[in-house]
Amino acid sequence: MNDRGSPSGGSGYRLSTTGAYHRDDLDTLGWELTVCNSLYPVDTPIRRILKRNASYGHLLYDYLTRFMPLEKITSVLEIGGGYGYLMKDFLMRNSGLKPSMLDISPVLLQKQQETLAGHDVSYVLEDALETDPIIFGRHELAILNENLGDFPALIDIDPVILEEAPPSAGDAIRTKVHRLFTAYGLEKPGEEFNLNIGAMEMVERLCSSGIPYIFMGEHSCEARVPPMLEPYISIRSDGNPRRIPLKGHDEYTIKFSYLQRIAGYHGYKTVRGPFADYIIPLLTERLKATLATRGLYSAAEEVVYHFVGDLYEYEYLIMVKEGHGIKG
Ligand SMILES: C[S@@+](CC[C@H](N)C(=O)[O-])C[C@H]1O[C@@H](n2cnc3c(N)ncnc32)[C@H](O)[C@@H]1O
């Protein structure tokens, strides 16, 4: 099987995975600048267009306190923590946290150890899809920031396979697709489509562990621009996970409505929205001019233009297990 996408061979889909890239080839995140990493440098021009000049982890921490008692949480699991900057911010806000960092990439896990040196943190080198859900259930909060798109995706799925009973033996993936659509009553696409099968399985595994709080954020295929920004930004939002070609691997945007449905089924209340809910841009005349000219007049403006688009194209999903209550 090709790790980036195996031919369908008549099975009615192709599989795209990134495991080998993350395990063996990845040596930097420089090629895929995440929102968290973009906001990290104190002097970045993107911080200057925000209502609050702060790094990603601080902005997220304050937002999450609306929905969960973060000050009382000690056991937090971050899956795919990249350079560790989000957790570094969280530890500045709450020194009582005992984080576990789980990552498939040895290079990034090493980087996290450097960033978080001096703190009481445990590190696990593992594919999160292979982690026993019992381990998830030992934590109070799980964070998955900008990595759902890395989990396996099925692409070019023939919708006919949703109608036909899966073969009784031999095609575990088709059986899984059938089970997901049937168990969660998911709306079936009418034409060829892509499916975030790994992200769906991840949500299912986390929710079945009973962990009280989960945060996820990623590039969405269902995001919408608010009316005031429609003249400046357009977002492709057709509900079909879109391929994003990156160095050595492909990512797929996320169909959050399916994840939300799975979480709801497992007894989680959900809150969903764009990253702009907590990374709030101030729509000044200057920013409007930058957006209207698509950042054409300087490198800094170009960065700002793309960043503001990302704030609306990336969505988050907060899941709170029933009985734990959402504050506010
Ligand atoms: C795009 S980076 C995001 C890093 C960081 N969360 C951020 O927002 O800057 C994706 C992260 O997920 C990790 N990752 C990808 N697939 C994974 C898997 N199957 N299990 C665990 N970690 C994974 C990568 O190694 C990397 O740390």
The ligand as an ORCA input file, in Angstrom:
! r2SCAN-3c Opt
* xyz 0 1
  C       0.452     20.230     12.023
  S       1.229     19.692     13.485
  C       0.388     20.665     14.722
  C       1.269     20.931     15.873
  C       0.679     21.793     17.008
  N      -0.459     21.159     17.640
  C       0.336     23.164     16.512
  O      -0.854     23.507     16.468
  O       1.262     23.901     16.177
  C       0.546     18.062     13.713
  C       1.038     17.345     14.955
  O       0.336     16.115     15.105
  C       1.257     15.038     15.218
  N       0.599     13.831     14.676
  C       0.218     13.599     13.399
  N      -0.369     12.389     13.299
  C      -0.363     11.850     14.550
  C      -0.823     10.602     15.091
  N      -1.398      9.682     14.321
  N      -0.648     10.378     16.399
  C      -0.036     11.313     17.200
  N       0.415     12.500     16.736
  C       0.246     12.768     15.437
  C       2.471     15.538     14.437
  O       3.641     14.834     14.710
  C       2.500     16.986     14.908
  O       3.048     17.119     16.201
*
